[in-house]
Every structure is written in structure tokens, then in C-alpha cells.
Amino acid sequence: MASKILITMDDLESAVRLNAALEAAQHRTVMISPMDDARGALRKEHPDLLVLTGAVHESQAQQLVAQARDEEVSSLALLEPTDPAQTDREELGVDVTEVSVKPINPPDTVALIERLVDRRQLQQRTGISGESAAIQELLVRIEQMAPVSSTVLIQGESGTGKELVAKAIHDLSPRRGKPFIPVNCAALPESLLESELFGFERGAFTGAQQPKPGQIELAAGGVLFLDEVTEMTPAAQAKFLRVLQEREFVRLGGTRPVRANVRVIAATNRDLREAVAHGHFRADLYYRLNVFDIQIPPLRERREDIPILVASFLNECAHMAGHPVTLAAAAMEALRQHDWPGNVRELRNVIERASIVCTKGVIRADDLSLWPAAGKELDSTDLEVIERRTIERVLRETNGNKLQASRKLGISRTQLYVRLRKYGLDHPAEPTVGEPEMADAVAGALR
């Protein structure tokens, strides 16, 4: 599929060679020179991928990468490193999606670009956001599992998006035109779980006046998603094992076998092997469910995805509110530092609440309701660390320009000088007086 690629011309030779190779592969390209409004071009063109041919550590390049991330556009940095470690995206200090070493080899670079574009399109189709290595690996696993009908076991903490992953597997599979039926085993009392799954015949129990198909039948041809499968009763486990082994079951109160043409995807927030070891879950059912396995990492192990997720949630909130909603720099730093015991679900809820209570459409640090990790109290020292790191990063992004930094932080230049002296980040200087006092996004959490 043809894609649109935005290429910076900081390294003219690499840009021209790559442009020719991409055009030969039927992709659309837009080349921008260092004198062009790169960020304006990014907003106007809505590319599938941004390719940086120059130094990614420069302030302008970092700002462009940050905007691409906010626009949910992947980025590729073409590097000419003196240190091999600099080819590792985690060592760059810049949130690019991928890196490649110059001089470029056109066929290999085009192949890499096409993989990145395909991955971005997969993210758009599945709703799974993130540029971390963990999310990229997760998307690869989804691609591998989607075409077949084997059972899948998804394990991850509460709030990591297990049902979203299950739905992505279904939507990319040949069964996508058939039902996706979720069943939360923890939400159903023991007396109802079996009748909900297998259905029942008339007279099977008191009140069963008419036969009723179960969720397995309703999911015929599609996917049955069993959430919190470890909460399934022992009796239901034994009966469901037959569904996987014989591909059939019997309704409660019935005698006639019913064919089970479903793909089963199970999920749990517990360690299923541990549940087996303690006798809480059947080992034979575990092995039947665990044909393919997916481990979803908690959000605290992929913090680099937080800005991408926040941008997506802010867009949703802006749509609901009918006006733009933005995030102050200190608020973003606070989100980065949080441990997120509730994972992505908690992050979404925090952003939604903050978008309601904030003033003038700007979420500041003190608009966030962040529960500290167990056993840890959030004190003034934590907030000062957040404040200092935020100021240091913004100064790097603005190449030391105090006026630009103060505007980006949402404070006056006078307030910025006070904080620079407080943290020993600058020599004493005469501040400019008379500027209007703006809402202090950075210091708000310290008041």
C-alpha cells in the first residue's frame, strides 16, 4: 500500500537517495529543507512516517519528533554514529520509533520504512498505542496469531488492555465478520456461570421455562473471550475442557451435543501457572488454553509510551468538551514519574477527570489525582524533583532560551529565574519585571 513519507533534508545526499528509492517503490514523499517550517509541514501533510536525516539531538529535531509523537506519526532517525551504542534508540535520549545507520542501503531502508508504516497502520486499526519496544513486540505477536484459530492466553495486570488485545486479534483474523463475545468469569456468580456459558434446556432448573443458548453458541464462527478465566469454577473448568478437546458441549439439562465452532481467547491478571501449582486451576485446561501466550507489560515498564497515550486521551477529552485540552510540562513530568498501579485504565481516568476540573483547558500538575504507590507518600521533595527535571528538559528543548522556556512552562520569566536560582541551574541574573503573571503550571503542585 502506498504511503506518505516526510523526509528532512538536513543530510541532502541521504535524503535524495532515499526519496528516489521510495518513489520507485510507489510511495509518496515530501522533502523539507532545514529552512522550511517542518512542524507546519507535519501538520499539513499528515504523513505515515517522519524520516530524520540530520542530527536528532538538535533542539529543532527534538521538537519535531515530539510533535510527530503527538500527531501519532512514527519517526525514523538515520544516524551516522561514532559510538555503536548510539544506534540504540533508548540511548539517544530522543523518543524516535526506530533508528538506522548511514550511509543508507536503499532496499534495506525502504523495507524498514514499510515495516514501520505497516506497524503504524496496525496500531490505528487496533487502537493499541505506543512506540516502545514492548508494544512493537506485542503488535508482532498479534499479527502472528490473528490468521489462525488456535487458543490464546493473555496475561497482564488489571488495566493493561487485555480485552483490547483480544479484540485486535479477532478484528485482524478471518473470523472478523463473526461475533466477538466477552464473558467476565469473575462477574458471574457460581450458580450462573455454567448456564451463561453453555446455555440450558427447558426445565433444567427452577425458572428455566424456555431453552436458552449460551455464549458459546452465540459466538459461533467467531471468538469467545473469557476474561479472568482463573475465576472459573472447578465444574465449569471440567466442562470447558471438553469444549477445547472435543469441540462440543451439552446444554444444562440437555443430552444432545452441540458443536462449538469458536476460537477461544482467555485472559487473567493472575499468574496462571501459580494457580495450577496451588490446585486452583486445572493443569490440563491450562495447557489447552496456552497454545499461544501474550504477556502485556505494565505501564510502568514502558513509560516512554505515556506521552503518546496522553495525546490520544487528550484528543478524546477535547472532542467531548468541545474545546482543546492541553497538558502543562510539569503535569506531563508527574505522569511520567507515577507508577500506575491501574495501568492504562488509570491513566485514561486521570486525564478524563483532570480535563473536567482544569481551568482554561490546561491540565496542570495540581489537577491530577495520582495515588502514590503502596507504602510511598508523595511529598514536597518528590514534587521538587519533578519540577527541576521539567525545567531542565524544557531548557534543552528551547536551547536555553529563557523566554521560550517560560512560555512553554506556562509561567512568567520572573518566576522561571526564581526557580533557576533555587535549583542552581543558572547564574544570578536580573529578571525582566512587569510581565503578566500567568498560571504557574510548574509550581502549582508545590503550593
C-alpha positions in Angstrom: 0.0 0.0 0.0 1.4 3.4 -1.0 2.3 5.6 2.0 3.2 9.3 2.5 6.7 9.8 3.9 8.0 13.2 5.2 11.9 13.4 4.8 14.0 16.1 6.3 16.9 17.3 4.0 19.5 18.0 6.8 21.6 15.4 5.0 20.9 16.2 1.4 22.7 13.2 -0.1 20.8 10.7 2.1 17.5 12.5 1.6 17.8 12.4 -2.2 18.8 8.7 -2.4 16.0 7.7 0.0 13.5 9.8 -1.9 14.3 8.2 -5.2 14.1 4.7 -3.7 10.7 5.4 -2.1 9.3 6.9 -5.2 10.4 3.8 -7.2 8.5 1.7 -4.6 5.4 3.8 -5.4 5.4 5.7 -2.1 4.5 9.4 -1.9 7.3 11.6 -0.5 7.5 15.2 0.8 11.0 16.6 1.3 11.6 19.6 3.6 14.8 21.7 3.9 16.2 23.0 7.2 14.8 26.4 6.2 11.2 25.1 5.8 8.6 25.1 8.5 9.0 21.4 9.4 6.4 21.4 12.1 3.9 23.2 9.8 4.6 20.6 7.1 4.0 17.8 9.6 0.6 19.2 10.5 -0.3 19.9 6.9 0.8 16.7 5.2 -0.3 14.1 7.9 2.4 11.7 6.8 2.6 8.0 7.7 6.2 8.4 8.8 8.8 11.1 9.5 12.4 10.4 8.5 15.1 12.5 10.1 18.4 12.6 8.1 20.3 15.0 10.4 21.4 15.2 14.0 18.5 14.1 16.2 20.0 15.8 19.3 19.4 19.3 18.0 16.6 21.2 19.6 14.6 21.6 16.3 14.8 17.9 15.6 13.7 17.0 19.1 10.7 19.4 18.9 9.8 17.8 15.5 10.0 14.3 17.0 7.8 15.4 19.9 5.2 16.8 17.6 5.3 13.7 15.4 4.6 11.6 18.5 1.7 13.9 19.5 0.3 13.5 16.0 0.7 9.7 16.3 3.2 9.7 13.5 6.2 7.2 13.7 9.7 8.5 13.2 12.9 7.0 11.8 16.3 8.6 12.5 19.1 8.0 10.1 22.3 8.2 12.1 26.0 8.3 11.4 27.2 7.4 14.9 30.7 7.5 16.3 29.7 5.2 19.1 27.8 2.0 18.2 25.7 2.4 21.3 24.1 5.5 19.7 22.2 3.2 17.3 20.1 2.0 20.2 17.0 4.3 20.3 16.9 4.0 24.1 20.4 5.6 24.3 19.6 8.5 22.1 17.5 10.4 24.7 15.0 11.2 21.9 11.7 9.3 21.5 12.2 8.2 17.9 10.4 5.0 16.9 13.4 3.4 15.2 17.0 4.2 14.1 19.1 3.1 11.1 22.8 3.7 10.3 24.1 5.8 7.4 25.2 5.5 4.7 21.8 4.1 3.8 21.2 1.0 1.7 18.1 1.9 -0.3 16.5 -1.5 -0.5 17.0 -2.3 3.2 15.9 1.2 4.3 12.8 1.1 2.2 12.0 -2.3 3.7 12.4 -0.9 7.2 10.2 2.1 6.4 7.5 -0.2 5.0 7.6 -2.3 8.2 7.2 0.8 10.3 4.3 2.1 8.2 2.6 -1.3 8.4 3.1 -1.3 12.2 1.6 2.2 12.5 -1.4 1.2 10.4 -1.9 -1.8 12.6 -1.9 0.4 15.7 -4.5 2.6 14.1 -6.7 -0.4 13.2 -6.4 -2.0 16.7 -6.3 1.1 18.9 -3.1 -0.1 20.6 -0.9 2.9 21.1 2.8 3.2 21.8 6.3 3.3 20.3 8.1 1.2 23.0 9.9 -2.0 22.1 7.4 -3.9 24.3 4.4 -2.6 22.3 6.1 -3.2 19.0 6.7 -6.8 20.1 3.1 -7.1 21.1 1.9 -6.0 17.7 4.1 -8.5 16.1 2.6 -11.3 18.3 -0.9 -10.1 17.3 0.0 -10.3 13.6 1.3 -13.8 14.1 -1.7 -15.1 16.0 -4.5 -13.4 14.0 -4.6 -15.7 10.9 -5.0 -19.0 12.8 -7.8 -20.4 15.1 -5.6 -21.6 18.0 -6.5 -20.6 21.5 -4.6 -17.7 23.1 -3.8 -16.9 26.7 -3.4 -13.2 27.5 -1.8 -12.4 30.9 -1.3 -8.9 32.4 -2.2 -6.7 35.3 -5.6 -5.1 35.6 -6.0 -2.1 33.3 -3.3 -3.1 30.7 -5.8 -3.7 27.9 -6.3 -7.5 27.7 -9.7 -7.2 26.1 -8.3 -4.6 23.6 -5.6 -7.1 22.5 -8.2 -9.9 22.2 -10.4 -7.7 20.1 -7.4 -6.8 17.9 -6.7 -10.5 17.3 -10.3 -11.0 16.3 -10.5 -7.9 14.1 -7.4 -9.0 12.1 -8.5 -12.6 11.7 -10.6 -14.4 9.1 -13.3 -14.5 11.8 -13.7 -10.7 12.0 -17.1 -10.8 10.4 -18.4 -13.1 13.1 -19.3 -12.3 16.8 -16.8 -11.3 19.5 -18.4 -12.4 22.8 -16.8 -11.4 26.0 -17.6 -13.3 29.3 -16.2 -12.0 32.6 -15.9 -15.1 34.7 -15.3 -13.0 37.9 -18.5 -11.0 37.4 -20.8 -14.1 37.3 -21.8 -16.0 40.5 -21.0 -19.7 40.5 -24.7 -20.6 40.0 -24.9 -18.6 36.8 -21.5 -19.1 35.1 -22.3 -22.5 33.6 -25.7 -21.6 32.3 -24.3 -18.4 30.9 -21.5 -20.3 29.0 -23.3 -23.5 28.0 -27.0 -22.4 27.9 -29.8 -24.6 29.2 -32.9 -26.6 28.2 -36.4 -26.1 29.4 -36.8 -27.5 32.9 -33.0 -27.6 33.6 -33.6 -25.7 36.9 -36.4 -23.8 38.6 -37.4 -20.9 36.4 -36.0 -22.4 33.1 -39.3 -22.2 31.3 -37.7 -21.8 27.8 -34.5 -23.1 26.3 -31.7 -20.6 26.0 -28.4 -20.7 24.0 -25.2 -19.9 25.9 -22.4 -17.6 25.0 -20.5 -20.4 23.3 -23.4 -20.9 20.8 -23.8 -17.1 20.4 -20.1 -16.8 19.4 -20.5 -19.4 16.7 -17.9 -18.8 13.9 -16.3 -16.0 16.0 -14.4 -15.5 19.2 -15.3 -16.3 22.8 -13.3 -14.1 25.1 -13.0 -15.5 28.7 -11.8 -12.7 30.9 -10.5 -13.5 34.4 -10.5 -17.2 33.5 -8.9 -18.2 36.8 -12.3 -17.4 38.5 -14.0 -20.2 36.6 -15.5 -22.8 38.9 -13.9 -26.3 39.0 -17.1 -27.8 37.5 -17.1 -25.2 34.7 -13.4 -25.9 34.1 -14.1 -29.6 33.6 -16.9 -28.9 31.2 -15.0 -26.2 29.3 -12.1 -28.6 28.8 -14.4 -30.7 26.7 -15.2 -27.7 24.5 -11.5 -27.4 23.7 -10.8 -31.1 23.3 -13.9 -32.3 21.5 -15.2 -29.0 20.1 -18.6 -29.7 21.5 -20.7 -29.3 24.7 -24.1 -30.1 26.2 -26.6 -27.5 27.5 -27.6 -27.7 31.1 -30.4 -30.2 31.4 -29.8 -31.5 27.9 -28.4 -34.7 26.3 -27.7 -33.6 22.7 -24.1 -32.5 22.0 -23.8 -29.1 20.4 -20.9 -28.2 18.1 -18.6 -25.5 19.3 -17.2 -23.6 16.3 -15.4 -20.8 18.3 -12.0 -19.5 18.8 -11.2 -19.2 22.5 -9.1 -16.3 23.9 -8.6 -16.3 27.6 -7.2 -13.7 29.9 -6.2 -13.3 33.5 -4.5 -10.8 35.8 -3.0 -13.6 37.9 -0.1 -16.0 37.3 -1.9 -19.0 35.9 1.0 -21.4 36.4 0.9 -20.4 40.1 -2.8 -21.1 40.2 -2.2 -24.5 38.7 0.6 -25.2 41.2 -1.8 -24.4 44.1 -4.5 -26.5 42.7 -6.8 -23.6 41.9 -6.8 -24.3 38.1 -6.7 -27.5 36.1 -3.3 -28.2 34.6 -4.9 -29.9 31.5 -7.1 -26.8 30.9 -4.1 -24.5 31.3 -2.2 -26.4 28.6 -5.2 -26.3 26.3 -5.6 -22.6 26.7 -1.9 -21.8 26.4 -1.3 -22.7 22.8 -0.2 -19.0 22.1 0.6 -16.8 25.0 0.8 -13.0 25.3 2.3 -11.1 28.2 1.2 -7.5 28.3 3.7 -5.3 30.1 2.5 -2.9 32.8 2.6 0.8 32.0 5.5 1.5 34.5 7.7 -0.7 32.3 7.0 1.3 29.2 6.9 4.9 30.4 8.1 6.2 27.0 4.5 5.4 25.8 2.9 7.7 28.3 3.1 10.9 26.1 1.5 9.0 23.2 -1.3 7.7 25.3 -1.9 11.1 26.9 -2.1 12.7 23.5 -4.7 10.2 22.4 -6.7 10.7 25.6 -6.5 14.5 25.4 -7.9 14.3 21.9 -10.9 12.3 23.2 -11.4 14.7 26.0 -11.2 17.7 23.7 -13.9 16.1 21.5 -16.2 15.6 24.4 -15.5 19.0 25.9 -15.9 20.8 22.6 -12.6 22.8 23.0 -8.9 22.0 23.0 -7.4 20.4 26.2 -3.6 20.6 26.7 -1.1 19.5 29.3 1.4 21.6 31.2 5.0 20.4 31.2 5.0 19.8 34.9 1.9 17.7 34.7 3.5 15.5 32.0 6.5 15.0 34.2 4.3 14.0 37.1 2.6 11.4 34.8 6.0 10.1 33.7 7.0 9.6 37.4 3.9 7.9 38.6 4.0 4.1 39.0 0.5 3.5 37.5 -0.8 0.5 39.5 -4.0 0.7 37.5 -2.1 0.9 34.2 -3.6 2.4 31.0 -7.1 2.4 32.5 -5.9 4.5 35.4 -4.1 6.9 33.1 -7.3 7.4 31.0 -9.4 8.1 34.1 -6.8 10.5 35.5 -6.7 12.5 32.2 -10.5 12.5 31.9 -11.0 13.8 35.4 -8.3 16.4 35.0 -9.8 17.7 31.8 -13.0 18.4 33.7 -11.5 20.1 36.7 -8.8 22.1 34.9 -9.2 25.8 34.1 -8.9 27.3 30.6 -8.4 23.9 29.0 -4.9 23.5 30.5 -4.2 20.5 32.8 -1.6 21.4 35.5 0.2 19.2 38.0 -2.3 20.0 40.8 -5.2 19.0 38.6 -4.0 15.4 38.6 -5.3 12.9 41.2 -2.4 10.5 41.4 -2.4 7.9 44.2 1.1 7.2 45.4 2.5 3.7 45.2 1.8 1.4 48.1 4.0 2.5 51.1 5.1 5.7 49.4 3.8 9.2 50.2 4.1 11.9 47.6 5.9 14.8 49.4 7.4 18.2 48.5 10.7 16.5 47.8 9.1 14.4 45.1 7.4 17.4 43.6 10.7 19.5 43.6 12.4 16.7 41.7 9.6 16.7 39.1 9.8 20.5 38.9 13.6 20.6 38.4 13.6 17.8 35.8 10.8 19.5 33.9 12.7 22.9 33.8 15.9 21.1 32.7 14.2 19.3 29.8 12.4 22.4 28.6 15.6 24.4 28.6 17.2 21.8 26.5 14.3 21.8 24.1 14.4 25.6 23.8 18.2 25.6 23.5 18.5 27.7 26.7 16.1 30.4 25.5 14.6 31.7 28.8 11.6 33.5 27.2 10.6 30.5 25.2 11.1 28.2 28.1 8.9 30.3 30.4 6.1 30.4 27.8 6.3 26.6 27.3 6.2 26.1 31.1 3.2 28.4 31.5 5.0 30.8 33.9 6.5 34.3 33.7 10.2 34.8 33.0 10.4 36.2 36.6 9.1 33.0 38.0 11.5 31.0 35.9 14.5 33.0 37.1 13.4 32.3 40.7 13.4 28.6 40.1 16.7 28.6 38.2 18.4 30.1 41.2 16.6 27.8 43.6 17.9 24.7 41.8 21.3 26.2 40.8 20.5 25.9 37.1 21.7 29.4 36.2 23.9 32.3 37.4 22.0 35.1 39.1 20.5 37.4 36.5 18.4 40.5 36.6 14.9 39.3 35.8 12.6 41.2 33.5 9.8 42.7 35.5 6.3 43.8 34.6 5.3 40.6 32.7 1.8 39.5 33.4 1.6 36.7 36.0 0.4 33.5 34.3 -1.0 30.4 36.0 2.1 28.6 37.4 1.9 25.1 35.9 5.2 24.1 37.4 5.0 25.5 40.9 1.3 24.7 41.3 2.0 21.3 42.8 4.2 22.9 45.5 1.7 25.4 46.8 
